[in-house]
């Protein structure tokens, strides 16, 4: 059965970045941030972590919103095999970018779509090659854009693009936190007509 629009679309996130991405699809939706423990499990890879958390975010809202189509997404960055989180402070953002200078940082993004009758999942890996950055460049960037709530300490949709040599990805929106190509595929598989 094809639906012209889902009856209720819910983004399981408080992220303004994910909301702005979802708005690009011209679908009505609401946002609700789930309250879940996002601590990695012992020995859990970044790829496994983001898929588990994307599903957990959507599942956390299922009981309260049983008729909604719920989108859960999560992202983790890794540098030299170690997960790096959101910096939270200026000093931590500067330190993260100093470590990322001239390095490849991997971004794993997990996605879940729950509908009343189905469950779909997708994953994306994006690689960012940072150029060699001076401390002065890093400080100027952090002070200009304040990327304290962004994994990896940058905003690729803004001034952060100036920090890179290259980006390798099948879906450029995944780096912002919500892979729209994969989401559109999951929505179509669930019966939504897009576009």
C-alpha positions as CSV (number, residue, x, y, z in Angstrom):
1,X,0.0,0.0,0.0
2,X,1.3,3.4,-0.9
3,X,0.7,6.4,1.4
4,X,0.7,9.9,0.0
5,X,2.2,11.0,3.3
6,X,2.7,9.1,6.5
7,X,0.0,9.6,9.1
8,X,2.5,11.0,11.7
9,X,6.2,11.4,11.1
10,X,8.3,11.8,14.3
11,X,12.1,12.6,14.4
12,X,13.5,11.0,17.5
13,X,16.0,13.7,18.1
14,X,16.5,17.1,19.6
15,X,19.1,18.0,17.0
16,X,18.4,21.1,15.0
17,X,20.8,19.8,12.3
18,X,18.8,16.6,11.8
19,X,15.6,18.6,11.8
20,X,16.9,21.0,9.1
21,X,17.9,18.0,7.0
22,X,14.5,16.3,7.3
23,X,12.8,19.5,6.4
24,X,14.4,19.2,3.0
25,X,12.0,16.3,2.2
26,X,8.9,18.6,2.5
27,X,7.2,16.2,4.8
28,X,5.3,17.3,7.9
29,X,7.1,16.1,11.0
30,X,7.6,16.8,14.7
31,X,10.7,16.3,16.9
32,X,10.9,14.6,20.3
33,X,14.3,13.9,21.9
34,X,14.3,10.4,23.5
35,X,16.0,9.9,26.9
36,X,18.3,7.0,26.4
37,X,21.8,6.0,27.7
38,X,24.2,6.6,24.8
39,X,27.2,5.0,26.5
40,X,29.1,2.6,24.3
41,X,29.1,-1.0,25.4
42,X,32.4,-2.7,26.2
43,X,34.2,-3.7,22.9
44,X,31.4,-2.2,20.8
45,X,32.5,-0.8,17.4
46,X,31.4,2.7,16.3
47,X,29.4,1.1,13.5
48,X,27.5,-1.2,15.9
49,X,27.1,1.6,18.4
50,X,25.3,3.9,16.0
51,X,22.9,1.2,14.7
52,X,22.1,0.2,18.3
53,X,21.5,3.8,19.4
54,X,19.4,4.7,16.3
55,X,17.1,1.8,17.0
56,X,17.0,2.5,20.7
57,X,16.0,6.2,20.1
58,X,13.2,5.1,17.9
59,X,12.1,2.3,20.2
60,X,12.1,4.6,23.2
61,X,9.3,6.6,21.7
62,X,7.3,3.6,20.3
63,X,5.1,3.1,23.4
64,X,4.1,6.7,23.6
65,X,3.6,7.2,19.8
66,X,2.4,3.8,18.5
67,X,0.9,5.1,15.3
68,X,3.8,7.4,14.3
69,X,6.5,6.7,11.7
70,X,9.5,7.2,13.9
71,X,13.0,8.1,12.6
72,X,16.0,7.4,14.8
73,X,19.6,8.3,13.8
74,X,22.9,8.4,15.6
75,X,26.5,9.2,14.6
76,X,29.9,8.5,16.0
77,X,33.3,9.7,14.8
78,X,36.5,7.7,15.1
79,X,40.1,8.8,14.9
80,X,42.7,6.0,14.8
81,X,40.1,3.5,15.9
82,X,39.0,5.4,19.0
83,X,35.5,7.0,19.2
84,X,35.6,10.8,19.7
85,X,32.4,12.5,20.9
86,X,31.1,16.0,20.9
87,X,33.7,18.3,22.5
88,X,31.4,20.3,24.8
89,X,34.0,22.9,25.5
90,X,36.3,25.2,23.5
91,X,39.4,23.6,24.9
92,X,38.2,20.1,24.0
93,X,37.2,21.2,20.5
94,X,40.7,22.7,19.9
95,X,42.3,19.5,21.2
96,X,40.1,17.3,19.0
97,X,41.0,19.3,15.9
98,X,44.7,19.3,16.7
99,X,44.6,15.5,16.9
100,X,42.6,15.3,13.6
101,X,45.1,17.6,11.7
102,X,46.4,15.7,8.6
103,X,44.4,12.6,9.7
104,X,41.4,10.6,8.3
105,X,38.4,10.7,10.6
106,X,35.6,8.1,10.0
107,X,32.0,9.0,10.7
108,X,29.6,6.1,11.2
109,X,25.9,7.0,10.9
110,X,23.1,4.6,11.8
111,X,19.4,5.0,10.9
112,X,16.2,3.3,11.9
113,X,12.6,3.9,10.6
114,X,9.8,2.3,12.7
115,X,6.3,2.3,11.3
116,X,3.3,0.6,13.0
117,X,3.9,-2.4,10.6
118,X,7.6,-2.4,9.7
119,X,11.2,-1.7,10.9
120,X,14.0,-0.7,8.6
121,X,17.7,0.1,9.2
122,X,20.6,1.6,7.2
123,X,24.2,2.6,7.9
124,X,26.7,5.0,6.3
125,X,30.4,5.5,6.6
126,X,31.9,8.8,5.6
127,X,35.6,9.5,5.6
128,X,36.9,13.0,6.2
129,X,40.6,13.8,5.3
130,X,41.7,16.8,7.3
131,X,44.4,19.0,5.9
132,X,47.4,19.9,8.1
133,X,46.0,22.6,10.4
134,X,48.0,25.1,12.4
135,X,46.9,25.9,16.0
136,X,46.1,29.4,14.9
137,X,43.7,28.1,12.2
138,X,42.0,25.8,14.6
139,X,41.5,28.5,17.2
140,X,40.1,30.9,14.6
141,X,37.7,28.2,13.4
142,X,36.5,27.1,16.8
143,X,36.0,30.8,17.9
144,X,34.1,31.6,14.6
145,X,31.7,28.6,14.5
146,X,31.6,27.3,18.1
147,X,31.2,23.6,17.0
148,X,30.9,22.4,20.6
149,X,27.8,20.2,20.0
150,X,29.2,18.5,16.9
151,X,31.1,15.1,16.8
152,X,34.5,15.9,15.5
153,X,34.4,19.6,16.4
154,X,33.3,21.0,13.1
155,X,30.2,21.9,11.0
156,X,30.7,20.6,7.5
157,X,27.6,22.5,6.3
158,X,29.3,25.7,7.4
159,X,32.9,27.1,7.8
160,X,34.2,23.7,8.8
161,X,34.5,22.7,5.2
162,X,37.6,24.8,5.1
163,X,39.4,22.3,7.4
164,X,39.2,19.4,4.9
165,X,41.3,18.0,2.1
166,X,38.4,15.7,1.0
167,X,35.3,13.9,1.9
168,X,34.4,10.3,0.8
169,X,30.8,9.4,1.1
170,X,27.9,7.8,-0.7
171,X,25.5,10.3,1.0
172,X,26.8,13.8,1.9
173,X,23.9,14.4,4.3
174,X,25.1,11.5,6.5
175,X,28.0,13.7,7.7
176,X,25.5,16.1,9.2
177,X,23.8,13.3,11.0
178,X,20.8,12.1,9.0
179,X,21.5,10.2,5.8
180,X,18.6,11.4,3.5
181,X,19.3,9.0,0.6
182,X,19.0,6.0,2.9
183,X,16.0,7.6,4.7
184,X,14.2,8.1,1.4
185,X,14.8,4.5,0.5
186,X,13.4,3.3,3.9
187,X,10.4,5.6,3.5
188,X,9.7,4.3,0.0
189,X,10.1,0.7,1.2
190,X,7.5,1.4,3.9
191,X,5.1,2.6,1.3
192,X,5.5,6.4,1.2
193,X,5.5,8.0,-2.3
194,X,8.6,10.1,-2.7
195,X,8.9,12.5,-4.3
